[in-house]
Amino acid sequence: MIQRIQTIWLILAAACSGGLIFLVSLWIDGEGNEVVAMEENAYFGAFVASAILSLFAIFLFKNRRTQTVINRLNIMLNLILLGVFVYRALTMSGAAAVAEKGIGMFIPILSIVLLVLANRAIRKDEQLVKSVDRLR
């Protein structure tokens, strides 16, 4: 159902992936320019895909197994995005000028936590349905 707790977690994950990218910068390069996700097409596409997957999973409330699979795919997408950010942060050139990491690099971590919480709530619903079916 739409009014379940996993819907709240999925809406927050979608807002995190889709909304925060417009508000925060990913990092500041050596010249002092803020790099935002909208300037990098690959990062922007990954964030939008994560938000779309979260919104799509909300409407799969009748099929909880598919909802869990979609959330796992979304977690994998965010893990890949986080890995790219970590790689980028470790290989940033900063010999003369030190590059700063922005708060936007932590958006995938927040999204992963929210998706894991949604999957836990989905699993609890699935166990509740199975226990009710046993009583019949």
C-alpha positions as CSV (number, residue, x, y, z in Angstrom):
1,M,0.0,0.0,0.0
2,I,1.0,3.6,-0.5
3,Q,0.8,4.5,3.2
4,R,3.4,2.1,4.4
5,I,6.7,3.1,6.0
6,Q,8.8,1.9,3.0
7,T,7.0,4.5,0.9
8,I,8.4,7.2,3.2
9,W,11.9,5.8,2.9
10,L,11.6,5.5,-0.9
11,I,10.3,9.1,-1.2
12,L,13.2,10.3,0.9
13,A,15.7,8.4,-1.2
14,A,14.2,9.8,-4.4
15,A,14.3,13.3,-2.9
16,C,17.9,12.8,-1.9
17,S,19.0,11.5,-5.3
18,G,16.9,13.8,-7.4
19,G,16.7,16.9,-5.3
20,L,19.9,17.4,-3.4
21,I,22.0,17.4,-6.6
22,F,20.6,20.8,-7.4
23,L,21.4,22.2,-4.0
24,V,24.9,21.0,-3.2
25,S,28.2,20.7,-5.0
26,L,30.1,17.5,-5.5
27,W,33.6,19.0,-5.1
28,I,35.6,22.1,-5.6
29,D,38.5,21.7,-8.1
30,G,41.9,23.2,-7.8
31,E,40.9,26.5,-9.4
32,G,38.1,27.0,-6.9
33,N,35.3,26.1,-9.3
34,E,32.4,24.2,-7.8
35,V,31.5,21.1,-9.7
36,V,27.9,20.2,-9.5
37,A,26.2,17.1,-10.8
38,M,24.4,18.9,-13.6
39,E,27.7,19.8,-15.3
40,E,28.8,16.2,-15.5
41,N,26.3,14.2,-17.7
42,A,27.3,10.8,-16.3
43,Y,26.8,11.8,-12.7
44,F,23.6,13.6,-13.4
45,G,22.2,10.6,-15.3
46,A,23.1,8.3,-12.5
47,F,21.4,10.5,-9.9
48,V,18.3,10.8,-12.0
49,A,18.2,7.1,-12.7
50,S,18.4,6.5,-8.9
51,A,15.6,8.9,-8.3
52,I,13.4,7.3,-11.0
53,L,14.1,3.8,-9.7
54,S,13.0,4.9,-6.2
55,L,9.8,6.4,-7.5
56,F,9.1,3.4,-9.6
57,A,9.6,1.1,-6.6
58,I,6.9,3.0,-4.7
59,F,4.2,1.9,-7.2
60,L,5.2,-1.8,-7.0
61,F,3.7,-2.2,-3.6
62,K,1.6,-5.1,-4.8
63,N,4.6,-7.1,-5.8
64,R,7.0,-6.9,-2.9
65,R,9.6,-9.2,-4.3
66,T,10.0,-7.0,-7.5
67,Q,10.1,-4.0,-5.2
68,T,13.0,-5.5,-3.3
69,V,14.8,-6.3,-6.5
70,I,14.4,-2.8,-7.8
71,N,15.7,-1.4,-4.6
72,R,18.7,-3.7,-4.7
73,L,19.5,-2.5,-8.3
74,N,19.2,1.0,-7.0
75,I,21.6,0.2,-4.1
76,M,24.0,-1.2,-6.7
77,L,23.8,1.9,-8.8
78,N,24.5,4.1,-5.8
79,L,27.4,1.9,-4.8
80,I,28.9,2.3,-8.2
81,L,28.4,6.0,-8.1
82,L,30.0,6.1,-4.6
83,G,32.9,4.1,-5.9
84,V,33.4,6.5,-8.8
85,F,33.3,9.4,-6.4
86,V,35.9,7.8,-4.1
87,Y,38.1,7.0,-7.0
88,R,37.7,10.6,-8.3
89,A,38.5,12.0,-4.8
90,L,41.6,9.8,-4.5
91,T,43.0,10.7,-7.9
92,M,42.2,14.4,-7.8
93,S,45.2,16.4,-8.8
94,G,46.2,18.7,-6.0
95,A,49.9,19.3,-6.3
96,A,49.8,23.0,-6.3
97,A,46.3,23.7,-5.2
98,V,44.4,21.4,-2.8
99,A,41.0,20.3,-4.1
100,E,38.1,20.1,-1.6
101,K,35.5,17.5,-1.4
102,G,31.9,18.7,-1.3
103,I,29.0,17.4,0.7
104,G,27.4,16.1,-2.5
105,M,29.8,13.2,-2.6
106,F,27.9,11.7,0.4
107,I,24.5,11.7,-1.3
108,P,24.9,8.1,-2.5
109,I,25.6,7.0,1.1
110,L,22.4,8.7,2.4
111,S,20.4,7.2,-0.5
112,I,21.8,3.7,0.2
113,V,20.9,4.0,3.9
114,L,17.3,5.0,3.0
115,L,17.0,2.2,0.5
116,V,18.2,-0.4,3.0
117,L,15.6,0.9,5.5
118,A,12.9,0.5,2.8
119,N,14.0,-3.1,2.1
120,R,13.8,-3.9,5.8
121,A,10.3,-2.6,5.9
122,I,9.4,-4.5,2.8
123,R,10.8,-7.7,4.3
124,K,8.8,-7.2,7.5
125,D,5.6,-6.8,5.4
126,E,6.4,-10.0,3.5
127,Q,6.9,-11.9,6.8
128,L,3.6,-10.5,8.1
129,V,1.8,-11.7,5.0
130,K,3.3,-15.1,5.2
131,S,2.4,-15.5,8.9
132,V,-1.2,-14.5,8.1
133,D,-1.3,-17.0,5.3
134,R,-0.2,-19.8,7.6
135,L,-3.1,-19.1,9.9
136,R,-5.7,-19.6,7.2
